[in-house]
Amino acid sequence: MILSPQAQKAFDIQQESDATRLRYGRNSFGQRCLLARRLVEAGVPFVTVYDGGWDHHSDIFGTLRKRLPDWDNSVATLIQDLKERGLLDSTLVVALGEFGRTPKISTLSGQSTPGRDHWANAMSVLMAGGGTPGGTVVGATDRKGFSAVDRVLSPENFVSTVYYKLGIDPDKVVYSPEGRPAHLVSDPTPIREL
């Protein structure tokens, strides 16, 4: 696949106009989002755009002031570009981390500037495309963001939703070579609002 002319063409983002490359952002994340769109356009069924380094235990304000405008622009441009090309309904865009962040700013021992720590009680996930209704907000936290209080959902509900959108039955049972059954997801209930 990698040596195919179609793949080589998809990876050549130099074929995009300067205006398009600028629209996505002339930064590494923006250009990776543009490459993701090109791969989707070429028929690649699953694309991951990695953007690590969000572990802001210190210097959260300075780092995010620099990083968030580019990130917001690149993700919004990806979604808009997929829509303009008629690809958004058949493409699911998901942005998330592996857990949330503390609702309060803190300073860990040894850190000189404030940050936020790991937090399992609440987190946010962005989903667009794939038939997801735009502007939908599912669930809520308490007033201070300490924990989910409305439509409390689990990672299993999230992955069941993704499976469902991909046409995979989240309630499917798979079998090991020895014949031992295992559920694909322990709670196969998709998020109905999505």
N, C-alpha and C positions, 0 to 999 in steps of 0.2 A: 504494500500500500504506500509506504513512504517514498518509494522510487517511482511511483506512478506519476504521469504528467499532471493529472488532476490535483494530486496532493502537493506537488512542487509548485503548481500555479497558486493554490490556496495559501501556501506559506509565503509567497512573494508579495508582502504588503507594499513593496515599492510600486506595484501596479496601481495602487490607490492614488487619487489626486492629493495634492498638498492640502486642499481645503478639507477633504475627508479626514486625513491624518491629523490635521489641526483640530477638527471638530471633536475627535475622540480624545485629544490631548497628546501633545508631544512629550509624553513621559512613558516609562516602561509599562505601567498598568494600562494606560489608555491604548497603547499600541497592542498589548495583549488582548484587550477587549475587541479591538478591530480585527485581530487575527481570529478570535473566536467567531465573530460574524462571518468572516470569509470561510472558515471551516464548516460552519452550519450551512452556508450557501452551497458549499461543495458536497453536502450530503453526509458529513460526519455526524453520527447520531448522539455522541456524548462528548462534551468539551468541558474541561475544567480550567478556569482562569485562577491561578494561585496569586494571592496578594497577602503574604504573611507579614508578620511584624506588628501586630495589633496589641501586643502585650504591654500596655502602658502603665506599669506600676509606678513610673515616675515621669515627670515632664509631659503629662497628658495635654496640657493646654498649648504649649509650644508646638508639640508634634502634630496634634490634630488641626491646629490653625493652618499648618502647611499642607497637611495630607488630605483633609476632607474635601476641600473644593475640587481637587483633581479627581478624587474617587467619585464624588457625586456626579460630576460632569461625565466621566467615562461610562458609568453604569447607565445614567439617563440616556446618553447618546446611543449606547448599545441597544437599549430597549426601543428607542425611537427609530433607529436605523432598521432594526428587525421589522418593526411595524410598517415603515415606509416600503420595505421590500416584500411585504406580504408573508413574512416568515414568523411573525410573533405568535400567531395562533397555533403553529405547529412546533414552537420552541418554548421550553420552560426555562426561565431565568431565575436562579435562586442565589441569594447572597446571605451567608450566615457564618457564624463562628461555632465553636464547640460548646460554648457556655456564655452566660451573661457577665455583666460587670457590676461591682458594688454600686449601689445608688449613691453612696457618699464618697467624696474624695478623701483620700487618706495619704499618709506618708509612712511607708514601711521603714523599719529600722535600717539605717545606712543610706537611705535615699534623701536627697536634699530638696527635691521638688515633688509636688503632689501628683498622685496618680489614682488609678482605680484597680481593684484586685478582682480575682475570679469570684463568680457568683452564680450559683446553680438555681436560685429561686425564681429568676425571671430572665428572659432574653428576647431579642427581636429577630425576626426572619423576614427578609424581603422576597416576595415571589411575584413574577410577572409572566405573562404569556401563557401558552398551553391551556387556554380557556379560563384562566384565572380572572375573575371579575376585578377590574381596576378600581382602586380607591377603597378596597375592602380592608377593614381593620378587624381582627379576630382577637378577642380577649382583652384584658386590662390588668394592670397592677394596682396595688393600693396607692393612695395619694402620694406616697414618698418613693414608690418604685421598689419596695423591699421584696414583695412577692406577688405572684399572680393571684388574682381573686375572682376573675370572671372568665369563663370558658378556659379553664386550666387544662392544658393539653400536654402531651408527652412527646418525646422524640419518636416513639412508635407511631403516634398519630401523624406526625410530619412525614415520616418515611412511607407510611401507608398512603398518604395523599400523593406523594411523588410516584409511587408504584402505580396507583390508580390512573394518574395522568399519562403514564407511560404505557398503559394498557396491560399492566401486570396485576393479577388478582392478589391483593395483599393478604387474603385469607388462604392462600395456596399452601399446601403441605408438600414438602420435598422429602425425599428419602435418601439416606446414606447408602453406600454400596452394600452395607449389611442389612438394609431394609428398615432401619430405625427412622421413624417419622419425626420431622421437625417443622414447626410452623415458620413460614417466611418472616412473619412479624408477630410478636406476642399479643399486641392489640391491633387488629387489622382495620380499625375504624378510621377512615379518612376524615379530614376536616371538611364538613359539609359546606361551609361558606366558600370554600375554594374550589 
